[in-house]
Amino acid sequence: MINLIVDLNIQGKSVLVIGAGVEGTRKVKALLGQGCKSITVVSNRFNRSLLNLARDGSIKLVKRSIKDPSILDEFEKPFLVMAATNDKALNRGIVERAKSMGILAYAADDPAISDFIHPAVINIHDTLFIAISTRGSSPAMARMLRIKAERVLKRLIREEDIEMIRLADYARSIAMKHISDIHARKDYIYSVIRDREIVDMLKGKRLEEARARALALLSSYGGSVR
């Protein structure tokens, strides 16, 4: 099975998670911080972790006995359905019904029928995200390799690298406003990333100076900020 690896934008979208066991809880925690409009979890019982998340308003819990895929009919159409019950046949049925309703669907135990695969993700300072995927062959191995890779990457990726990502995002935002030519914008952003003065400023944690230097470079590419 060949899959296109993408970064799914679910900001402002509604997500329905069916099942609240280990996999369901893992999926809910992965959704937190993604800017979802709502995260609704359906199950006949909930663990303490999910109860605490519901208590602080992060998610909504709906207590239901999940007998068949028709449970989807009880809810307003979400953007995404994640089936995470302990019944593989039920998960498959939920995914198939969701697809028939035009809803993006995922089964925690069956990547072959899912619209996408949920990889193991390394999160570095909520700025750099690195996905490890076995294309559904072994999610367990993907998680184990994530742990190994995370130890190495957190040693290799320095604090100034993370600050450079943030500065490049800032540079991109001002370039979009002040440089009309797309090629000049690209050249400008690369000039910021490669600028030795900026690199040294970030190493020395002189973040405001680095921003000022990025602004100063703008004029060389036909842009200016007044």
NORZICOR-V12316 format. One record per residue. RES is the residue in one letter. SS is DSSP state (H for helix, E for strand, C for the rest). OMEGA is omega in degrees with one decimal (NA if undefined). Layout:
res & ss & omega
RES & SS & OMEGA
RES & SS & OMEGA
//
This chain:
res & ss & omega
M & C & 179.5
I & C & -179.3
N & C & 172.6
L & C & -179.8
I & C & -178.3
V & C & 176.4
D & C & -171.8
L & C & 178.6
N & C & 179.0
I & C & 177.9
Q & C & 179.8
G & C & -178.2
K & C & 177.4
S & E & -179.3
V & E & 178.2
L & E & 178.3
V & E & -178.6
I & E & -174.6
G & C & -174.3
A & C & 176.2
G & C & -178.3
V & H & -178.5
E & H & 179.1
G & H & 179.0
T & H & 178.5
R & H & -179.9
K & H & 178.5
V & H & -179.1
K & H & 177.1
A & H & -179.2
L & H & -178.7
L & C & 179.6
G & C & 179.7
Q & C & 177.8
G & C & 179.3
C & C & 174.2
K & C & 177.6
S & E & 173.7
I & E & -179.0
T & E & -178.9
V & E & -177.5
V & E & 177.6
S & E & 176.2
N & C & 173.1
R & C & -174.1
F & C & 177.9
N & C & -175.5
R & H & -179.0
S & H & 179.7
L & H & 177.8
L & H & 178.5
N & H & 178.5
L & H & 178.0
A & H & -178.3
R & H & -180.0
D & C & 173.6
G & C & -178.0
S & C & -179.1
I & C & 174.9
K & E & 178.8
L & E & 176.6
V & E & -177.9
K & E & 179.6
R & C & 169.5
S & C & -174.7
I & C & -175.8
K & C & -177.9
D & C & -175.9
P & H & -179.1
S & H & 177.4
I & H & 178.6
L & H & -177.4
D & H & -177.7
E & H & -173.3
F & C & 173.0
E & C & -174.3
K & C & 178.3
P & C & 174.1
F & C & -174.1
L & E & 172.7
V & E & 176.2
M & E & -179.6
A & E & -175.3
A & C & 175.4
T & C & 177.6
N & C & -179.5
D & C & -175.2
K & H & 179.9
A & H & 178.5
L & H & 177.4
N & H & 178.9
R & H & 179.7
G & H & 178.8
I & H & 179.7
V & H & -179.3
E & H & 179.4
R & H & 178.5
A & H & 179.2
K & H & -180.0
S & H & 179.1
M & C & 179.8
G & C & -178.3
I & C & 173.9
L & E & -171.7
A & E & -177.8
Y & E & 174.5
A & E & -175.4
A & C & -175.8
D & C & -175.8
D & C & -178.5
P & H & -176.5
A & H & -179.2
I & H & -177.2
S & C & 176.7
D & C & 178.4
F & C & 176.5
I & C & -179.9
H & C & -175.2
P & C & 170.7
A & E & -172.0
V & E & 172.4
I & E & -178.6
N & E & -180.0
I & E & 177.9
H & C & 179.4
D & C & -177.2
T & C & 179.2
L & E & -178.1
F & E & -177.4
I & E & -176.7
A & E & 174.9
I & E & -176.4
S & C & 172.1
T & C & -176.2
R & C & 176.4
G & C & -177.9
S & C & -179.6
S & C & 176.5
P & H & 179.9
A & H & 178.4
M & H & 177.6
A & H & 178.9
R & H & 179.5
M & H & 179.0
L & H & 175.7
R & H & -179.6
I & H & 178.9
K & H & -177.0
A & H & -178.3
E & H & 179.0
R & H & -177.9
V & H & -175.2
L & H & -179.6
K & H & 172.5
R & H & -176.2
L & H & -176.1
I & C & -173.2
R & C & -179.8
E & H & -179.8
E & H & 175.2
D & H & 178.6
I & H & 178.3
E & H & 177.7
M & H & 176.1
I & H & -179.5
R & H & 178.8
L & H & 178.5
A & H & 176.4
D & H & 176.5
Y & H & -179.5
A & H & 179.4
R & H & -178.4
S & H & 179.6
I & H & 177.6
A & H & 179.0
M & H & -178.0
K & H & -167.6
H & H & 176.7
I & C & -174.2
S & C & -176.5
D & C & -175.5
I & H & -179.8
H & H & 177.3
A & H & 177.4
R & H & -179.8
K & H & 179.6
D & H & 179.7
Y & H & -178.2
I & H & 177.4
Y & H & 179.1
S & H & 177.3
V & H & -177.5
I & H & -174.8
R & H & -175.3
D & C & -176.0
R & H & 179.3
E & H & 179.3
I & H & 178.7
V & H & -180.0
D & H & 178.4
M & H & 179.9
L & H & 176.2
K & H & 179.7
G & C & 179.1
K & C & 176.8
R & C & -169.3
L & H & -179.8
E & H & 176.7
E & H & 178.9
A & H & 177.4
R & H & 179.9
A & H & 178.3
R & H & 177.7
A & H & 177.4
L & H & -179.2
A & H & -179.9
L & H & -175.4
L & H & -175.4
S & H & 179.8
S & H & -177.1
Y & H & 174.4
G & C & 179.9
G & C & 176.1
S & C & 178.2
V & C & -179.5
R & C & NA
//
